[in-house]
């Protein structure tokens, strides 16, 4: 007859040893960190793997391909050629994905997220092209005929078809988030289970931080931080999501009459640089492409219109920092964002 007590004890010992082995394997994973500059900003990728994983060449290739496709600062990129009137360009899959994501957010935001606002961005002196020093209401009105993503479409072959050749495309408000997602997919293809990817403040986290044996912890900058200092407004746990923050840090204005703080954003509908009391918008979404695009849209919409948009879209959480009268800074956050904030 089998001694079940001894048999169960052996099972427990085996299970315990197996658990120790799994735990030991997890702790033996090496933390690997890659840093550098790309797309006009800095990046940092941290992940854990059982052996050294050379990914630098792969990441450099990703940056090169995306720049060649969508960099308005690169004169020989596809988007630069398209903006100059070249109708023979057949765009790649990256361009197509960003274009489709942009269209989604364009319609959800009722046009306040608009990659064709690039001509106005340049005119105000915020883009790669020269500023228009004679900018006035008449010039702005004439330029609005070249604004509107609904005036642009992709052909089945991948050619950009514009209603007017002067329409200027600029994906800089969403391309960083997309690049973060591409790097994340690259790490997934290498069977990396735990990583944090950051590019210019846009983030994707998967799994856990094995150094701390806990979730990844990221921070939200204080938009009113002093020059030369890095101050945080909040920290949060990030897992299996994309996060992006858009804000005009230290670029606010004081209204001489009301004393209220404002930032200036370009309204794609009116073409004018408008006051907004929304100082920064941090967004959680299922990927960083969407988070990046939504964060830009919310800054253009302002606080109240952003709340209205949020009521109509799903799986998006936000943390807004805004200013009221008498310089009082306040927070608006959704319940889903509150759940991941570190108390």
C-alpha positions in Angstrom: 0.0 0.0 0.0 1.3 3.5 -0.9 2.1 5.8 2.0 0.1 8.9 0.9 1.6 11.2 3.5 5.1 10.5 2.1 3.8 10.6 -1.4 2.2 14.0 -0.8 5.3 15.3 0.9 7.4 14.3 -2.1 4.9 16.1 -4.4 5.2 19.2 -2.2 9.0 19.1 -2.2 9.0 18.7 -6.0 6.6 21.6 -6.4 8.7 23.7 -4.0 11.9 22.9 -5.9 10.2 23.7 -9.2 9.1 27.1 -7.8 12.6 27.8 -6.6 14.0 26.9 -10.1 11.5 29.2 -11.8 12.2 32.0 -9.3 16.0 31.5 -9.8 15.6 31.6 -13.6 13.7 34.8 -13.3 16.3 36.4 -11.1 19.1 35.3 -13.4 17.6 37.3 -16.2 20.0 40.1 -17.0 18.9 43.7 -17.1 19.9 45.3 -20.4 19.7 49.0 -21.1 20.1 50.8 -24.5 20.2 54.6 -24.7 20.8 57.0 -27.5 19.3 59.7 -29.7 16.7 59.3 -32.5 13.9 61.2 -34.2 15.2 64.5 -32.7 15.0 63.3 -29.1 16.5 60.7 -26.7 15.4 57.1 -26.0 15.9 54.4 -23.4 15.0 50.8 -23.6 15.3 48.5 -20.6 14.5 44.8 -20.7 15.3 41.5 -19.1 16.6 38.4 -20.8 18.4 35.2 -19.8 21.4 36.1 -22.1 22.8 39.2 -23.8 20.5 40.3 -26.6 22.1 42.6 -29.2 19.3 44.8 -30.4 21.1 48.0 -31.2 21.4 47.3 -34.9 17.7 46.3 -35.0 16.6 49.5 -33.3 18.9 51.6 -35.6 17.2 50.0 -38.6 13.8 50.9 -37.2 14.7 54.5 -36.7 16.2 54.7 -40.2 13.2 53.2 -41.8 10.7 55.4 -40.0 12.8 58.6 -40.6 13.0 57.7 -44.3 9.2 57.3 -44.4 7.9 60.1 -42.2 10.5 62.7 -41.1 9.7 66.2 -42.2 13.2 67.2 -41.1 14.8 64.8 -43.6 14.6 66.3 -47.1 14.8 62.9 -48.9 12.1 61.2 -46.8 8.9 60.0 -48.5 6.7 62.6 -46.6 9.0 65.4 -47.6 8.9 64.4 -51.2 5.1 64.1 -51.0 4.9 67.6 -49.4 6.9 69.0 -52.3 4.4 67.6 -54.8 5.9 64.2 -55.8 2.9 62.0 -56.6 4.9 59.0 -57.6 5.8 58.0 -54.0 4.3 54.7 -52.8 4.3 54.8 -49.1 5.4 51.9 -46.8 3.4 50.0 -44.2 4.6 52.3 -41.4 3.2 55.4 -43.2 0.0 53.6 -43.9 -0.5 52.6 -40.3 0.2 56.1 -39.0 -2.1 57.6 -41.6 -4.9 55.3 -40.6 -4.4 55.9 -36.9 -4.4 59.7 -37.6 -7.6 59.4 -39.5 -9.3 57.6 -36.6 -8.2 60.4 -34.1 -9.0 63.1 -36.6 -12.7 62.1 -36.8 -13.0 61.3 -33.1 -11.7 64.7 -32.2 -13.8 66.4 -34.8 -10.7 67.7 -36.6 -8.8 69.0 -33.6 -6.1 66.4 -34.3 -5.0 67.1 -37.8 -1.6 66.2 -39.4 -2.4 68.6 -42.3 -2.0 71.6 -39.9 1.7 71.5 -40.7 1.6 74.5 -43.0 0.2 76.6 -40.1 2.7 75.1 -37.7 5.5 76.2 -40.1 3.9 79.7 -40.5 3.8 80.2 -36.7 7.5 79.2 -36.6 7.1 75.9 -34.8 8.0 73.5 -37.7 10.9 72.7 -39.9 10.0 75.3 -42.5 10.6 79.1 -42.3 8.2 81.3 -40.3 5.8 83.6 -42.1 6.5 87.0 -40.6 3.5 88.6 -42.4 1.0 86.2 -40.8 -2.4 87.8 -40.3 -6.0 86.8 -40.3 -6.3 87.1 -44.1 -3.2 84.9 -44.6 -4.5 82.4 -42.1 -7.9 82.2 -43.8 -6.2 81.6 -47.2 -4.1 78.8 -45.6 -7.1 77.0 -44.2 -8.0 75.6 -47.6 -4.9 73.4 -47.2 -5.9 72.1 -43.8 -8.1 69.0 -43.3 -7.1 65.4 -43.3 -10.5 64.7 -45.0 -8.9 66.3 -48.0 -6.2 63.5 -48.2 -6.6 59.8 -48.9 -4.4 56.8 -49.7 -4.9 54.9 -53.0 -5.0 51.1 -53.0 -1.4 51.1 -54.3 -0.2 53.4 -51.4 0.0 56.8 -53.2 -1.1 59.9 -51.3 -3.9 61.7 -53.1 -4.4 65.3 -52.0 -7.3 67.6 -53.0 -4.8 70.4 -53.2 -1.0 69.9 -53.9 -0.2 72.6 -51.2 -1.5 70.4 -48.4 1.4 69.7 -46.0 1.4 66.5 -44.0 3.2 66.3 -40.6 3.0 63.2 -38.4 5.4 64.4 -35.7 2.5 64.5 -33.2 2.0 60.7 -33.5 5.2 59.2 -35.0 7.1 59.0 -31.8 4.4 56.9 -30.2 4.2 54.7 -33.3 8.0 54.2 -33.1 7.8 53.1 -29.5 5.2 50.5 -30.5 7.4 49.2 -33.4 10.3 48.8 -30.9 8.0 47.0 -28.5 6.9 44.6 -31.3 10.6 44.0 -32.1 11.2 43.0 -28.5 8.2 40.7 -28.6 9.7 39.0 -31.6 12.8 38.3 -29.5 10.6 36.7 -26.8 11.3 39.5 -24.3 8.6 39.3 -21.7 9.5 42.3 -19.5 10.5 45.7 -20.9 10.1 49.4 -20.7 10.5 51.5 -23.9 10.8 55.3 -23.8 11.3 57.7 -26.6 11.0 61.4 -26.0 8.7 60.8 -23.0 6.4 58.4 -24.8 6.3 55.0 -23.2 5.3 51.3 -23.5 5.7 48.9 -20.6 5.2 45.1 -20.6 5.4 42.7 -17.7 7.4 43.7 -14.7 10.6 45.3 -13.6 12.7 42.3 -12.4 15.1 44.6 -10.6 12.5 45.7 -8.1 10.4 42.5 -8.5 7.4 44.7 -9.1 5.6 46.8 -11.7 7.3 49.4 -13.9 7.0 52.9 -12.3 6.9 56.0 -14.5 6.4 59.7 -13.8 4.5 62.7 -15.0 6.5 65.9 -15.3 5.3 69.0 -13.5 4.5 71.5 -16.3 5.4 74.4 -14.0 8.9 73.0 -13.1 11.7 75.5 -13.0 14.2 75.6 -15.8 17.0 73.1 -15.3 15.1 71.1 -12.7 13.2 67.8 -13.2 10.2 67.8 -11.0 7.3 65.3 -11.0 3.6 65.9 -10.5 2.8 62.2 -10.0 4.1 58.6 -10.4 2.2 55.6 -11.6 2.4 51.9 -12.4 2.5 51.1 -16.1 1.9 47.6 -17.4 0.9 46.3 -20.9 -0.1 49.8 -22.0 1.2 52.8 -23.9 1.5 56.2 -22.3 2.1 59.6 -23.7 2.2 63.1 -22.3 1.7 66.3 -24.3 2.2 69.7 -22.7 3.7 73.2 -23.3 6.1 73.0 -20.4 7.1 76.4 -19.2 5.6 77.9 -22.3 2.5 79.4 -20.7 1.4 83.0 -20.7 -0.1 85.1 -17.9 -3.2 87.0 -18.9 -2.6 90.6 -17.7 -6.2 91.2 -16.8 -7.4 87.9 -15.3 -4.1 86.6 -14.0 -4.9 83.2 -15.5 -2.2 80.9 -16.9 -2.7 79.9 -20.6 -0.8 77.9 -23.1 -1.1 78.5 -26.9 -2.0 75.8 -29.3 -3.0 76.0 -32.9 -6.7 75.3 -33.6 -6.9 73.4 -36.9 -10.5 74.6 -37.4 -9.9 78.3 -37.0 -6.2 78.3 -37.9 -5.4 80.5 -34.9 -3.1 80.2 -32.0 -5.6 80.0 -29.1 -5.4 80.2 -25.3 -5.9 77.0 -23.4 -5.9 76.4 -19.6 -4.9 72.8 -20.1 -1.1 72.7 -19.3 -0.5 69.0 -19.9 -2.4 65.9 -20.9 -1.1 62.4 -20.0 -2.9 59.5 -21.7 -3.0 55.7 -21.2 -4.2 53.7 -24.2 -3.8 50.2 -25.5 -0.7 51.3 -27.5 1.6 54.3 -27.6 0.5 55.4 -31.1 -3.0 56.1 -29.8 -1.8 57.6 -26.5 0.5 60.0 -28.4 -2.2 61.1 -30.9 -4.9 61.5 -28.2 -2.5 63.6 -26.0 -2.0 66.0 -28.8 -5.7 66.1 -29.6 -6.6 66.9 -26.0 -4.1 69.8 -25.8 -5.8 71.3 -28.9 -9.3 70.6 -27.6 -8.8 72.1 -24.1 -10.3 70.8 -20.9 -14.0 70.8 -21.4 -14.0 69.6 -25.0 -11.6 66.9 -24.0 -14.0 65.6 -21.4 -16.7 65.5 -24.0 -14.5 63.5 -26.4 -13.6 61.1 -23.6 -17.2 60.3 -23.0 -17.4 58.9 -26.6 -14.2 56.8 -26.8 -13.2 53.6 -25.0 -10.1 52.2 -23.3 -8.5 55.6 -22.8 -7.6 57.1 -19.4 -6.2 60.6 -18.8 -4.5 62.8 -16.2 -4.9 66.4 -17.0 -3.1 69.3 -15.3 -4.9 72.6 -15.8 -4.9 76.1 -14.4 -7.7 78.2 -13.1 -8.0 81.8 -12.0 -5.5 83.1 -9.5 -2.8 80.7 -10.8 -4.4 77.7 -9.0 -3.3 74.5 -10.7 -5.7 71.6 -10.6 -5.9 67.9 -11.7 -8.6 66.1 -13.6 -8.1 62.3 -13.9 -10.4 59.5 -14.9 -11.1 56.6 -12.5 -9.0 54.2 -14.6 -6.0 56.5 -14.3 -6.6 56.9 -10.5 -6.3 53.1 -10.1 -2.7 53.0 -11.3 -1.4 56.2 -9.5 1.1 55.6 -6.7 -0.5 56.9 -3.5 
